[in-house]
Structure formats: structure tokens, C-alpha cells
Amino acid sequence: MSTTNTTNLGIAIPVPGSGEPFLVSAYNAAISTLDGGVGFTICTSGTRPASPYTGQVIFETDTASSFIWDGSAWQSAAGGVSVGFETNFLLMGA
């Protein structure tokens, strides 16, 4: 079975038609969603994701603010945590 790796986590996923014993498209979609959800999406207030998924977290470099998509709107992720902490947290690569 041939595989390729996801972008963020490097999870091996099977290539369709390579002798896999399960439904590759469903598995790959689930793994891609998991892989894409790791960490913050870095953007600006003008380049937020066009099709966010519920629970997606973004960090806007122009506003130094983070937001969470609740399924219908972006909500502030500050929750009482200072922006300085969020910025330092990102710069440390966590």
C-alpha cells in the first residue's frame, strides 16, 4: 500500500487504489481534518479562512488577537488571557 504524509503531523495516509483494506476517502478526510486542526491558523483580519470549521482557532497577526469559529461567527479566544501571553505562546512554537 502506498502512502503520503499529512502536512502538520506527518500522519501516513493511504493513496487511493493502492490495495487498502478500508474506505480510504473517509479515512483521509478524517485525518486531514485532524491534521488541519493542529495549532493556530495564522492570518490577518482581512485573510480569515473562507470556510472555517467549528472549533477552528485563528491568530490575526495585524490585531495580535485569536478567535474561535463557533459554527456561525468568530468569537474572541481571549477568555481573560492577555494578548501578550498568546503572542509569546505562538512564538515559542507551542
C-alpha positions as CSV (number, residue, x, y, z in Angstrom):
1,M,0.0,0.0,0.0
2,S,1.4,3.4,-1.0
3,T,1.1,6.3,1.5
4,T,1.6,10.0,1.7
5,N,2.0,12.2,4.8
6,T,-0.2,14.9,6.2
7,T,1.2,18.5,6.3
8,N,1.2,19.3,10.0
9,L,1.5,16.0,11.9
10,G,3.1,13.8,9.2
11,I,0.5,11.1,9.6
12,A,0.8,8.5,6.9
13,I,-2.4,8.2,4.8
14,P,-3.0,5.6,2.1
15,V,-3.1,6.5,-1.5
16,P,-6.5,5.5,-3.1
17,G,-6.3,2.4,-5.2
18,S,-3.1,1.1,-3.6
19,G,-4.6,-2.1,-2.0
20,E,-6.1,-0.6,1.1
21,P,-8.5,-2.7,3.2
22,F,-10.8,0.1,4.2
23,L,-12.6,3.2,2.7
24,V,-9.6,5.5,2.0
25,S,-11.6,8.6,1.2
26,A,-13.4,8.6,4.6
27,Y,-10.2,7.9,6.5
28,N,-8.2,10.5,4.5
29,A,-10.9,13.2,5.1
30,A,-10.9,12.5,8.9
31,I,-7.1,12.5,9.1
32,S,-6.9,15.7,7.0
33,T,-9.4,17.4,9.4
34,L,-7.4,16.3,12.4
35,D,-4.1,17.4,10.8
36,G,-5.5,20.8,9.8
37,G,-6.8,21.4,13.3
38,V,-3.4,21.3,14.9
39,G,-2.3,24.7,16.2
40,F,-3.5,28.1,15.1
41,T,-4.2,29.2,11.6
42,I,-2.1,32.3,11.1
43,C,-3.8,35.1,9.1
44,T,-4.8,38.7,9.2
45,S,-8.2,40.2,9.9
46,G,-8.6,40.5,6.1
47,T,-7.5,37.0,5.3
48,R,-9.5,34.8,7.7
49,P,-10.4,31.3,6.4
50,A,-13.3,31.5,3.9
51,S,-14.7,28.1,5.0
52,P,-13.8,27.7,8.7
53,Y,-14.8,24.6,10.6
54,T,-16.4,24.6,14.1
55,G,-13.7,24.9,16.7
56,Q,-11.1,26.3,14.3
57,V,-8.7,28.7,16.0
58,I,-7.0,31.6,14.2
59,F,-4.4,34.1,15.2
60,E,-4.5,37.5,13.5
61,T,-1.1,39.0,13.1
62,D,-2.4,42.5,12.4
63,T,-4.5,42.6,15.6
64,A,-2.5,40.2,17.8
65,S,-5.8,38.6,18.6
66,S,-7.0,35.0,18.4
67,F,-10.5,33.8,17.6
68,I,-12.5,30.6,17.6
69,W,-15.2,29.8,14.9
70,D,-18.4,28.7,16.8
71,G,-20.1,27.4,13.7
72,S,-21.6,30.7,12.7
73,A,-19.3,33.5,13.8
74,W,-15.7,34.2,15.0
75,Q,-15.6,34.6,18.8
76,S,-12.7,36.1,20.8
77,A,-10.5,33.5,22.3
78,A,-9.0,35.8,24.8
79,G,-11.1,34.4,27.7
80,G,-9.2,36.6,30.2
81,V,-5.8,35.7,28.9
82,S,-3.7,38.6,27.9
83,V,-2.7,39.1,24.3
84,G,1.0,39.1,25.3
85,F,0.7,35.5,26.6
86,E,-0.9,34.4,23.3
87,T,1.8,36.0,21.3
88,N,4.6,34.5,23.4
89,F,2.9,31.1,23.3
90,L,2.9,31.2,19.5
91,L,6.5,32.4,19.2
92,M,7.6,29.6,21.4
93,G,6.1,27.2,18.8
94,A,3.6,25.6,21.2
